[in-house]
Every structure is written in structure tokens, then in C-alpha cells.
Amino acid sequence: MDDDIRFELDRETAEKLHAFGELLKKDHNTMLEEALQLYFDTQEKILQENGVSKKDSMTNLSFDEFWDDVDV
């Protein structure tokens, strides 16, 4: 997995990042990590509410339902 990720922020977002960094005395990386964690938590909750979990995100079928009628 490539850990080198590049972001391009619009001017307004970059200005807010700098302003909140000074106000909260946090570095940009910390704020971005916190924001992304909040985003991931929110999206995971939405996916779970819609019946999609990490465990079986590719299908909503059980193991037996998936393999029914398959001749091996």
C-alpha cells in the first residue's frame, strides 16, 4: 500500500485549516486525521444503517444462500 497521498485543498479550506490550527494549537496532520476519522465513523454508521457491514460488504447473502444450487 502506498502511504504517499497528495491532497489539493481549495484556498478557503486551506485558510480555515491554518486558522483553526492556530486557534486550536494543532498541526495540520492532526486536524486532518481527526476529520478523516470522524468522516469514516459517520460513513461506517450510514453503511451499517443501510445493511452493509465490513464483514460482508460484497453481498447480503449468508454463506449457505450464496452456495445454494452451485454444483462443484
C-alpha positions as CSV (number, residue, x, y, z in Angstrom):
1,M,0.0,0.0,0.0
2,D,1.3,3.4,-1.0
3,D,1.4,5.7,2.0
4,D,2.3,8.8,-0.1
5,I,-1.1,10.5,-0.6
6,R,-1.3,14.0,-2.0
7,F,-4.2,16.4,-1.3
8,E,-5.2,19.5,-3.1
9,L,-7.3,21.9,-1.0
10,D,-9.1,24.9,-2.3
11,R,-8.0,28.3,-1.0
12,E,-10.9,28.7,1.5
13,T,-10.3,25.2,3.0
14,A,-6.6,25.8,3.3
15,E,-7.2,29.2,5.0
16,K,-9.6,27.5,7.5
17,L,-7.0,24.8,8.2
18,H,-4.4,27.4,9.0
19,A,-6.8,29.5,11.1
20,F,-8.1,26.5,13.1
21,G,-4.6,25.2,13.5
22,E,-3.5,28.4,15.2
23,L,-6.7,28.7,17.2
24,L,-6.7,25.1,18.5
25,K,-2.9,24.8,18.6
26,K,-2.9,21.7,16.5
27,D,-0.8,20.8,13.5
28,H,-2.4,20.2,10.1
29,N,-1.8,16.5,10.1
30,T,-3.6,16.0,13.5
31,M,-6.6,18.0,12.3
32,L,-6.8,16.1,9.0
33,E,-6.5,12.7,10.9
34,E,-9.3,13.8,13.3
35,A,-11.5,15.0,10.4
36,L,-11.0,11.8,8.4
37,Q,-11.7,9.6,11.4
38,L,-14.9,11.5,12.0
39,Y,-15.8,11.1,8.3
40,F,-15.0,7.3,8.4
41,D,-17.0,6.8,11.6
42,T,-20.0,8.6,10.1
43,Q,-19.8,6.7,6.8
44,E,-19.5,3.4,8.6
45,K,-22.6,4.2,10.6
46,I,-24.5,5.1,7.4
47,L,-23.4,1.8,5.8
48,Q,-24.5,-0.2,8.8
49,E,-27.9,1.5,8.8
50,N,-28.2,0.6,5.2
51,G,-27.4,-3.1,6.0
52,V,-23.8,-3.1,4.7
53,S,-21.2,-4.2,7.1
54,K,-17.4,-4.6,6.8
55,K,-17.7,-8.4,7.2
56,D,-19.9,-8.9,4.1
57,S,-19.9,-5.7,2.2
58,M,-20.0,-7.6,-1.1
59,T,-23.2,-9.4,-0.6
60,N,-26.1,-9.6,1.8
61,L,-26.4,-13.4,1.4
62,S,-25.4,-15.9,4.0
63,F,-22.8,-18.5,3.2
64,D,-25.4,-21.2,2.6
65,E,-27.6,-18.9,0.5
66,F,-24.6,-17.9,-1.6
67,W,-23.7,-21.6,-2.3
68,D,-27.2,-23.0,-2.8
69,D,-27.7,-24.6,-6.2
70,V,-24.0,-24.4,-7.0
71,D,-22.6,-27.7,-8.4
72,V,-19.0,-28.3,-7.6
